[in-house]
Amino acid sequence: MHVADARTCVLHPASTTHRQLTDEQLLNAGIGPDLVRMSVGIENVRDILEDIDQALERV
């Protein structure tokens, strides 16, 4: 998964893109342990919304 991909992706920055930072550095950067990043791609908006709804129902 790549953030610059044309497809929608959801990731947890603290454990992926910023995993090399200390807890203090993460907090100073505004990246809390509960932060989730969504990068919306170019898929059909209805498909994206359905996927989000489906994921939230499982949480």
mmJSON file of the N, C-alpha and C atoms, coordinates in Angstrom:
{"data_MODEL":{"atom_site":{
"group_PDB":["ATOM","ATOM","ATOM","ATOM","ATOM","ATOM","ATOM","ATOM","ATOM","ATOM","ATOM","ATOM","ATOM","ATOM","ATOM","ATOM","ATOM","ATOM","ATOM","ATOM","ATOM","ATOM","ATOM","ATOM","ATOM","ATOM","ATOM","ATOM","ATOM","ATOM","ATOM","ATOM","ATOM","ATOM","ATOM","ATOM","ATOM","ATOM","ATOM","ATOM","ATOM","ATOM","ATOM","ATOM","ATOM","ATOM","ATOM","ATOM","ATOM","ATOM","ATOM","ATOM","ATOM","ATOM","ATOM","ATOM","ATOM","ATOM","ATOM","ATOM","ATOM","ATOM","ATOM","ATOM","ATOM","ATOM","ATOM","ATOM","ATOM","ATOM","ATOM","ATOM","ATOM","ATOM","ATOM","ATOM","ATOM","ATOM","ATOM","ATOM","ATOM","ATOM","ATOM","ATOM","ATOM","ATOM","ATOM","ATOM","ATOM","ATOM","ATOM","ATOM","ATOM","ATOM","ATOM","ATOM","ATOM","ATOM","ATOM","ATOM","ATOM","ATOM","ATOM","ATOM","ATOM","ATOM","ATOM","ATOM","ATOM","ATOM","ATOM","ATOM","ATOM","ATOM","ATOM","ATOM","ATOM","ATOM","ATOM","ATOM","ATOM","ATOM","ATOM","ATOM","ATOM","ATOM","ATOM","ATOM","ATOM","ATOM","ATOM","ATOM","ATOM","ATOM","ATOM","ATOM","ATOM","ATOM","ATOM","ATOM","ATOM","ATOM","ATOM","ATOM","ATOM","ATOM","ATOM","ATOM","ATOM","ATOM","ATOM","ATOM","ATOM","ATOM","ATOM","ATOM","ATOM","ATOM","ATOM","ATOM","ATOM","ATOM","ATOM","ATOM","ATOM","ATOM","ATOM","ATOM","ATOM","ATOM","ATOM","ATOM","ATOM","ATOM","ATOM","ATOM","ATOM"],
"id":[1,2,3,4,5,6,7,8,9,10,11,12,13,14,15,16,17,18,19,20,21,22,23,24,25,26,27,28,29,30,31,32,33,34,35,36,37,38,39,40,41,42,43,44,45,46,47,48,49,50,51,52,53,54,55,56,57,58,59,60,61,62,63,64,65,66,67,68,69,70,71,72,73,74,75,76,77,78,79,80,81,82,83,84,85,86,87,88,89,90,91,92,93,94,95,96,97,98,99,100,101,102,103,104,105,106,107,108,109,110,111,112,113,114,115,116,117,118,119,120,121,122,123,124,125,126,127,128,129,130,131,132,133,134,135,136,137,138,139,140,141,142,143,144,145,146,147,148,149,150,151,152,153,154,155,156,157,158,159,160,161,162,163,164,165,166,167,168,169,170,171,172,173,174,175,176,177],
"type_symbol":["N","C","C","N","C","C","N","C","C","N","C","C","N","C","C","N","C","C","N","C","C","N","C","C","N","C","C","N","C","C","N","C","C","N","C","C","N","C","C","N","C","C","N","C","C","N","C","C","N","C","C","N","C","C","N","C","C","N","C","C","N","C","C","N","C","C","N","C","C","N","C","C","N","C","C","N","C","C","N","C","C","N","C","C","N","C","C","N","C","C","N","C","C","N","C","C","N","C","C","N","C","C","N","C","C","N","C","C","N","C","C","N","C","C","N","C","C","N","C","C","N","C","C","N","C","C","N","C","C","N","C","C","N","C","C","N","C","C","N","C","C","N","C","C","N","C","C","N","C","C","N","C","C","N","C","C","N","C","C","N","C","C","N","C","C","N","C","C","N","C","C","N","C","C","N","C","C"],
"label_atom_id":["N","CA","C","N","CA","C","N","CA","C","N","CA","C","N","CA","C","N","CA","C","N","CA","C","N","CA","C","N","CA","C","N","CA","C","N","CA","C","N","CA","C","N","CA","C","N","CA","C","N","CA","C","N","CA","C","N","CA","C","N","CA","C","N","CA","C","N","CA","C","N","CA","C","N","CA","C","N","CA","C","N","CA","C","N","CA","C","N","CA","C","N","CA","C","N","CA","C","N","CA","C","N","CA","C","N","CA","C","N","CA","C","N","CA","C","N","CA","C","N","CA","C","N","CA","C","N","CA","C","N","CA","C","N","CA","C","N","CA","C","N","CA","C","N","CA","C","N","CA","C","N","CA","C","N","CA","C","N","CA","C","N","CA","C","N","CA","C","N","CA","C","N","CA","C","N","CA","C","N","CA","C","N","CA","C","N","CA","C","N","CA","C","N","CA","C","N","CA","C","N","CA","C","N","CA","C"],
"label_alt_id":[null,null,null,null,null,null,null,null,null,null,null,null,null,null,null,null,null,null,null,null,null,null,null,null,null,null,null,null,null,null,null,null,null,null,null,null,null,null,null,null,null,null,null,null,null,null,null,null,null,null,null,null,null,null,null,null,null,null,null,null,null,null,null,null,null,null,null,null,null,null,null,null,null,null,null,null,null,null,null,null,null,null,null,null,null,null,null,null,null,null,null,null,null,null,null,null,null,null,null,null,null,null,null,null,null,null,null,null,null,null,null,null,null,null,null,null,null,null,null,null,null,null,null,null,null,null,null,null,null,null,null,null,null,null,null,null,null,null,null,null,null,null,null,null,null,null,null,null,null,null,null,null,null,null,null,null,null,null,null,null,null,null,null,null,null,null,null,null,null,null,null,null,null,null,null,null,null],
"label_comp_id":["MET","MET","MET","HIS","HIS","HIS","VAL","VAL","VAL","ALA","ALA","ALA","ASP","ASP","ASP","ALA","ALA","ALA","ARG","ARG","ARG","THR","THR","THR","CYS","CYS","CYS","VAL","VAL","VAL","LEU","LEU","LEU","HIS","HIS","HIS","PRO","PRO","PRO","ALA","ALA","ALA","SER","SER","SER","THR","THR","THR","THR","THR","THR","HIS","HIS","HIS","ARG","ARG","ARG","GLN","GLN","GLN","LEU","LEU","LEU","THR","THR","THR","ASP","ASP","ASP","GLU","GLU","GLU","GLN","GLN","GLN","LEU","LEU","LEU","LEU","LEU","LEU","ASN","ASN","ASN","ALA","ALA","ALA","GLY","GLY","GLY","ILE","ILE","ILE","GLY","GLY","GLY","PRO","PRO","PRO","ASP","ASP","ASP","LEU","LEU","LEU","VAL","VAL","VAL","ARG","ARG","ARG","MET","MET","MET","SER","SER","SER","VAL","VAL","VAL","GLY","GLY","GLY","ILE","ILE","ILE","GLU","GLU","GLU","ASN","ASN","ASN","VAL","VAL","VAL","ARG","ARG","ARG","ASP","ASP","ASP","ILE","ILE","ILE","LEU","LEU","LEU","GLU","GLU","GLU","ASP","ASP","ASP","ILE","ILE","ILE","ASP","ASP","ASP","GLN","GLN","GLN","ALA","ALA","ALA","LEU","LEU","LEU","GLU","GLU","GLU","ARG","ARG","ARG","VAL","VAL","VAL"],
"label_asym_id":["A","A","A","A","A","A","A","A","A","A","A","A","A","A","A","A","A","A","A","A","A","A","A","A","A","A","A","A","A","A","A","A","A","A","A","A","A","A","A","A","A","A","A","A","A","A","A","A","A","A","A","A","A","A","A","A","A","A","A","A","A","A","A","A","A","A","A","A","A","A","A","A","A","A","A","A","A","A","A","A","A","A","A","A","A","A","A","A","A","A","A","A","A","A","A","A","A","A","A","A","A","A","A","A","A","A","A","A","A","A","A","A","A","A","A","A","A","A","A","A","A","A","A","A","A","A","A","A","A","A","A","A","A","A","A","A","A","A","A","A","A","A","A","A","A","A","A","A","A","A","A","A","A","A","A","A","A","A","A","A","A","A","A","A","A","A","A","A","A","A","A","A","A","A","A","A","A"],
"label_entity_id":["1","1","1","1","1","1","1","1","1","1","1","1","1","1","1","1","1","1","1","1","1","1","1","1","1","1","1","1","1","1","1","1","1","1","1","1","1","1","1","1","1","1","1","1","1","1","1","1","1","1","1","1","1","1","1","1","1","1","1","1","1","1","1","1","1","1","1","1","1","1","1","1","1","1","1","1","1","1","1","1","1","1","1","1","1","1","1","1","1","1","1","1","1","1","1","1","1","1","1","1","1","1","1","1","1","1","1","1","1","1","1","1","1","1","1","1","1","1","1","1","1","1","1","1","1","1","1","1","1","1","1","1","1","1","1","1","1","1","1","1","1","1","1","1","1","1","1","1","1","1","1","1","1","1","1","1","1","1","1","1","1","1","1","1","1","1","1","1","1","1","1","1","1","1","1","1","1"],
"label_seq_id":[1,1,1,2,2,2,3,3,3,4,4,4,5,5,5,6,6,6,7,7,7,8,8,8,9,9,9,10,10,10,11,11,11,12,12,12,13,13,13,14,14,14,15,15,15,16,16,16,17,17,17,18,18,18,19,19,19,20,20,20,21,21,21,22,22,22,23,23,23,24,24,24,25,25,25,26,26,26,27,27,27,28,28,28,29,29,29,30,30,30,31,31,31,32,32,32,33,33,33,34,34,34,35,35,35,36,36,36,37,37,37,38,38,38,39,39,39,40,40,40,41,41,41,42,42,42,43,43,43,44,44,44,45,45,45,46,46,46,47,47,47,48,48,48,49,49,49,50,50,50,51,51,51,52,52,52,53,53,53,54,54,54,55,55,55,56,56,56,57,57,57,58,58,58,59,59,59],
"pdbx_PDB_ins_code":[null,null,null,null,null,null,null,null,null,null,null,null,null,null,null,null,null,null,null,null,null,null,null,null,null,null,null,null,null,null,null,null,null,null,null,null,null,null,null,null,null,null,null,null,null,null,null,null,null,null,null,null,null,null,null,null,null,null,null,null,null,null,null,null,null,null,null,null,null,null,null,null,null,null,null,null,null,null,null,null,null,null,null,null,null,null,null,null,null,null,null,null,null,null,null,null,null,null,null,null,null,null,null,null,null,null,null,null,null,null,null,null,null,null,null,null,null,null,null,null,null,null,null,null,null,null,null,null,null,null,null,null,null,null,null,null,null,null,null,null,null,null,null,null,null,null,null,null,null,null,null,null,null,null,null,null,null,null,null,null,null,null,null,null,null,null,null,null,null,null,null,null,null,null,null,null,null],
"Cartn_x":[0.853,0.0,0.899,0.565,1.352,0.413,0.768,-0.097,-0.364,0.563,0.384,-0.304,-0.864,-1.541,-2.846,-3.355,-4.63,-5.807,-5.523,-6.571,-6.673,-7.857,-8.077,-7.353,-6.719,-6.08,-6.27,-6.264,-6.377,-5.204,-4.504,-3.355,-3.223,-2.415,-2.138,-0.722,-0.568,0.753,1.748,1.286,2.209,2.918,2.281,2.904,3.353,3.212,3.635,4.602,4.084,4.922,5.805,5.424,6.183,6.674,6.793,7.15,8.536,9.397,10.759,10.81,9.725,9.7,9.398,9.894,9.57,8.141,7.595,6.249,6.178,7.213,7.244,7.262,8.068,8.131,6.796,6.16,4.851,3.845,3.789,2.844,3.159,4.448,4.845,4.462,4.41,4.025,2.511,1.773,0.32,-0.179,0.656,0.297,0.052,-1.201,-1.559,-1.733,-1.826,-1.958,-3.286,-4.257,-5.564,-5.779,-4.74,-4.862,-4.881,-5.838,-5.94,-5.961,-5.166,-5.102,-5.839,-6.673,-7.361,-6.925,-6.413,-6.042,-7.041,-7.905,-8.991,-8.499,-8.788,-8.339,-9.37,-9.265,-10.11,-11.22,-11.477,-12.566,-13.91,-14.923,-16.272,-16.612,-17.135,-17.41,-18.376,-19.327,-20.27,-19.541,-18.578,-17.794,-16.991,-16.401,-15.615,-16.513,-17.66,-18.576,-19.099,-19.391,-19.842,-18.745,-17.51,-16.39,-16.206,-16.346,-16.224,-17.336,-18.563,-19.692,-19.471,-19.022,-18.782,-17.694,-16.639,-15.548,-16.008,-16.768,-17.229,-18.213,-18.993,-19.916,-19.165,-17.951,-17.163,-16.365,-16.268,-15.463,-16.258],
"Cartn_y":[-1.167,0.0,1.23,2.172,3.393,4.578,5.556,6.716,7.491,7.487,8.23,7.398,6.266,5.387,6.032,5.592,6.099,5.436,4.408,3.702,4.256,4.179,4.62,3.691,4.28,3.455,4.115,3.291,3.744,3.147,3.982,3.46,4.117,3.506,3.973,4.546,5.883,6.491,6.13,6.028,5.762,4.416,3.467,2.149,1.847,2.826,2.596,3.692,4.766,5.806,6.549,6.569,7.307,6.399,5.124,4.159,4.388,5.117,5.349,6.421,7.165,8.237,7.694,8.402,8.054,8.511,8.034,8.458,9.973,10.56,12.013,12.736,12.262,12.881,12.747,11.598,11.406,12.42,12.57,13.518,14.952,15.306,16.65,16.904,15.853,15.971,15.896,15.735,15.654,14.288,13.274,11.916,11.098,11.032,10.264,8.795,7.958,6.522,6.13,7.038,6.735,7.398,8.026,8.693,7.667,7.818,6.986,7.926,7.615,8.459,7.773,8.549,8.041,8.876,8.206,8.84,8.352,9.25,8.867,8.84,7.736,7.531,7.971,7.382,7.803,6.803,5.883,4.937,5.668,4.96,5.501,5.843,7.033,7.506,6.58,6.002,5.079,3.845,3.349,2.19,2.529,3.715,4.14,4.233,4.876,5.034,3.688,2.776,1.439,0.709,0.835,0.193,0.766,2.087,2.724,2.238,2.224,1.745,0.308,-0.531,-1.937,-2.076,-1.311,-1.379,-0.902,0.188,0.722,-0.216,-0.955,-1.92,-3.032,-3.318,-4.403,-3.964,-2.667,-2.167,-2.226],
"Cartn_z":[0.0,0.0,0.0,-0.832,-0.946,-0.836,-0.024,0.208,-1.076,-2.012,-3.263,-4.341,-3.966,-4.909,-5.371,-6.504,-7.013,-6.307,-5.51,-4.774,-3.354,-2.8,-1.434,-0.472,0.534,1.562,2.92,3.937,5.317,6.065,6.835,7.57,8.926,9.764,11.115,11.104,10.992,10.844,11.946,13.186,14.295,14.158,13.481,13.344,11.917,11.023,9.633,9.192,8.648,8.048,9.04,10.314,11.329,12.456,12.201,13.247,13.842,13.133,13.625,14.712,14.904,15.902,17.296,18.292,19.677,19.973,21.087,21.481,21.64,22.221,22.409,21.06,20.131,18.803,18.075,18.219,17.593,18.119,19.428,20.019,19.613,19.565,19.13,17.679,16.887,15.479,15.293,16.396,16.302,15.876,16.06,15.655,16.913,17.314,18.497,18.162,19.189,18.957,18.318,18.359,17.78,16.416,15.871,14.57,13.44,12.543,11.35,10.157,9.154,7.958,6.816,6.137,4.957,3.767,2.77,1.517,0.476,0.021,-0.877,-2.314,-2.967,-4.342,-5.366,-6.538,-7.659,-7.98,-7.058,-7.285,-7.283,-7.676,-7.633,-6.187,-5.963,-4.603,-3.873,-4.569,-3.915,-3.385,-4.154,-3.713,-2.461,-2.452,-1.287,-0.057,-0.195,0.935,1.432,0.516,0.916,1.682,1.22,1.913,3.314,3.446,4.763,5.684,5.187,5.995,6.45,5.534,5.86,6.925,6.793,7.771,9.146,9.187,10.471,11.163,10.393,10.988,11.708,11.264,11.856,13.077,13.29,14.412,15.702],
"occupancy":[1.0,1.0,1.0,1.0,1.0,1.0,1.0,1.0,1.0,1.0,1.0,1.0,1.0,1.0,1.0,1.0,1.0,1.0,1.0,1.0,1.0,1.0,1.0,1.0,1.0,1.0,1.0,1.0,1.0,1.0,1.0,1.0,1.0,1.0,1.0,1.0,1.0,1.0,1.0,1.0,1.0,1.0,1.0,1.0,1.0,1.0,1.0,1.0,1.0,1.0,1.0,1.0,1.0,1.0,1.0,1.0,1.0,1.0,1.0,1.0,1.0,1.0,1.0,1.0,1.0,1.0,1.0,1.0,1.0,1.0,1.0,1.0,1.0,1.0,1.0,1.0,1.0,1.0,1.0,1.0,1.0,1.0,1.0,1.0,1.0,1.0,1.0,1.0,1.0,1.0,1.0,1.0,1.0,1.0,1.0,1.0,1.0,1.0,1.0,1.0,1.0,1.0,1.0,1.0,1.0,1.0,1.0,1.0,1.0,1.0,1.0,1.0,1.0,1.0,1.0,1.0,1.0,1.0,1.0,1.0,1.0,1.0,1.0,1.0,1.0,1.0,1.0,1.0,1.0,1.0,1.0,1.0,1.0,1.0,1.0,1.0,1.0,1.0,1.0,1.0,1.0,1.0,1.0,1.0,1.0,1.0,1.0,1.0,1.0,1.0,1.0,1.0,1.0,1.0,1.0,1.0,1.0,1.0,1.0,1.0,1.0,1.0,1.0,1.0,1.0,1.0,1.0,1.0,1.0,1.0,1.0,1.0,1.0,1.0,1.0,1.0,1.0],
"B_iso_or_equiv":[0.0,0.0,0.0,0.0,0.0,0.0,0.0,0.0,0.0,0.0,0.0,0.0,0.0,0.0,0.0,0.0,0.0,0.0,0.0,0.0,0.0,0.0,0.0,0.0,0.0,0.0,0.0,0.0,0.0,0.0,0.0,0.0,0.0,0.0,0.0,0.0,0.0,0.0,0.0,0.0,0.0,0.0,0.0,0.0,0.0,0.0,0.0,0.0,0.0,0.0,0.0,0.0,0.0,0.0,0.0,0.0,0.0,0.0,0.0,0.0,0.0,0.0,0.0,0.0,0.0,0.0,0.0,0.0,0.0,0.0,0.0,0.0,0.0,0.0,0.0,0.0,0.0,0.0,0.0,0.0,0.0,0.0,0.0,0.0,0.0,0.0,0.0,0.0,0.0,0.0,0.0,0.0,0.0,0.0,0.0,0.0,0.0,0.0,0.0,0.0,0.0,0.0,0.0,0.0,0.0,0.0,0.0,0.0,0.0,0.0,0.0,0.0,0.0,0.0,0.0,0.0,0.0,0.0,0.0,0.0,0.0,0.0,0.0,0.0,0.0,0.0,0.0,0.0,0.0,0.0,0.0,0.0,0.0,0.0,0.0,0.0,0.0,0.0,0.0,0.0,0.0,0.0,0.0,0.0,0.0,0.0,0.0,0.0,0.0,0.0,0.0,0.0,0.0,0.0,0.0,0.0,0.0,0.0,0.0,0.0,0.0,0.0,0.0,0.0,0.0,0.0,0.0,0.0,0.0,0.0,0.0,0.0,0.0,0.0,0.0,0.0,0.0],
"pdbx_formal_charge":[null,null,null,null,null,null,null,null,null,null,null,null,null,null,null,null,null,null,null,null,null,null,null,null,null,null,null,null,null,null,null,null,null,null,null,null,null,null,null,null,null,null,null,null,null,null,null,null,null,null,null,null,null,null,null,null,null,null,null,null,null,null,null,null,null,null,null,null,null,null,null,null,null,null,null,null,null,null,null,null,null,null,null,null,null,null,null,null,null,null,null,null,null,null,null,null,null,null,null,null,null,null,null,null,null,null,null,null,null,null,null,null,null,null,null,null,null,null,null,null,null,null,null,null,null,null,null,null,null,null,null,null,null,null,null,null,null,null,null,null,null,null,null,null,null,null,null,null,null,null,null,null,null,null,null,null,null,null,null,null,null,null,null,null,null,null,null,null,null,null,null,null,null,null,null,null,null],
"auth_seq_id":[1,1,1,2,2,2,3,3,3,4,4,4,5,5,5,6,6,6,7,7,7,8,8,8,9,9,9,10,10,10,11,11,11,12,12,12,13,13,13,14,14,14,15,15,15,16,16,16,17,17,17,18,18,18,19,19,19,20,20,20,21,21,21,22,22,22,23,23,23,24,24,24,25,25,25,26,26,26,27,27,27,28,28,28,29,29,29,30,30,30,31,31,31,32,32,32,33,33,33,34,34,34,35,35,35,36,36,36,37,37,37,38,38,38,39,39,39,40,40,40,41,41,41,42,42,42,43,43,43,44,44,44,45,45,45,46,46,46,47,47,47,48,48,48,49,49,49,50,50,50,51,51,51,52,52,52,53,53,53,54,54,54,55,55,55,56,56,56,57,57,57,58,58,58,59,59,59],
"auth_comp_id":["MET","MET","MET","HIS","HIS","HIS","VAL","VAL","VAL","ALA","ALA","ALA","ASP","ASP","ASP","ALA","ALA","ALA","ARG","ARG","ARG","THR","THR","THR","CYS","CYS","CYS","VAL","VAL","VAL","LEU","LEU","LEU","HIS","HIS","HIS","PRO","PRO","PRO","ALA","ALA","ALA","SER","SER","SER","THR","THR","THR","THR","THR","THR","HIS","HIS","HIS","ARG","ARG","ARG","GLN","GLN","GLN","LEU","LEU","LEU","THR","THR","THR","ASP","ASP","ASP","GLU","GLU","GLU","GLN","GLN","GLN","LEU","LEU","LEU","LEU","LEU","LEU","ASN","ASN","ASN","ALA","ALA","ALA","GLY","GLY","GLY","ILE","ILE","ILE","GLY","GLY","GLY","PRO","PRO","PRO","ASP","ASP","ASP","LEU","LEU","LEU","VAL","VAL","VAL","ARG","ARG","ARG","MET","MET","MET","SER","SER","SER","VAL","VAL","VAL","GLY","GLY","GLY","ILE","ILE","ILE","GLU","GLU","GLU","ASN","ASN","ASN","VAL","VAL","VAL","ARG","ARG","ARG","ASP","ASP","ASP","ILE","ILE","ILE","LEU","LEU","LEU","GLU","GLU","GLU","ASP","ASP","ASP","ILE","ILE","ILE","ASP","ASP","ASP","GLN","GLN","GLN","ALA","ALA","ALA","LEU","LEU","LEU","GLU","GLU","GLU","ARG","ARG","ARG","VAL","VAL","VAL"],
"auth_asym_id":["A","A","A","A","A","A","A","A","A","A","A","A","A","A","A","A","A","A","A","A","A","A","A","A","A","A","A","A","A","A","A","A","A","A","A","A","A","A","A","A","A","A","A","A","A","A","A","A","A","A","A","A","A","A","A","A","A","A","A","A","A","A","A","A","A","A","A","A","A","A","A","A","A","A","A","A","A","A","A","A","A","A","A","A","A","A","A","A","A","A","A","A","A","A","A","A","A","A","A","A","A","A","A","A","A","A","A","A","A","A","A","A","A","A","A","A","A","A","A","A","A","A","A","A","A","A","A","A","A","A","A","A","A","A","A","A","A","A","A","A","A","A","A","A","A","A","A","A","A","A","A","A","A","A","A","A","A","A","A","A","A","A","A","A","A","A","A","A","A","A","A","A","A","A","A","A","A"],
"auth_atom_id":["N","CA","C","N","CA","C","N","CA","C","N","CA","C","N","CA","C","N","CA","C","N","CA","C","N","CA","C","N","CA","C","N","CA","C","N","CA","C","N","CA","C","N","CA","C","N","CA","C","N","CA","C","N","CA","C","N","CA","C","N","CA","C","N","CA","C","N","CA","C","N","CA","C","N","CA","C","N","CA","C","N","CA","C","N","CA","C","N","CA","C","N","CA","C","N","CA","C","N","CA","C","N","CA","C","N","CA","C","N","CA","C","N","CA","C","N","CA","C","N","CA","C","N","CA","C","N","CA","C","N","CA","C","N","CA","C","N","CA","C","N","CA","C","N","CA","C","N","CA","C","N","CA","C","N","CA","C","N","CA","C","N","CA","C","N","CA","C","N","CA","C","N","CA","C","N","CA","C","N","CA","C","N","CA","C","N","CA","C","N","CA","C","N","CA","C","N","CA","C","N","CA","C","N","CA","C"],
"pdbx_PDB_model_num":[1,1,1,1,1,1,1,1,1,1,1,1,1,1,1,1,1,1,1,1,1,1,1,1,1,1,1,1,1,1,1,1,1,1,1,1,1,1,1,1,1,1,1,1,1,1,1,1,1,1,1,1,1,1,1,1,1,1,1,1,1,1,1,1,1,1,1,1,1,1,1,1,1,1,1,1,1,1,1,1,1,1,1,1,1,1,1,1,1,1,1,1,1,1,1,1,1,1,1,1,1,1,1,1,1,1,1,1,1,1,1,1,1,1,1,1,1,1,1,1,1,1,1,1,1,1,1,1,1,1,1,1,1,1,1,1,1,1,1,1,1,1,1,1,1,1,1,1,1,1,1,1,1,1,1,1,1,1,1,1,1,1,1,1,1,1,1,1,1,1,1,1,1,1,1,1,1]
}}}
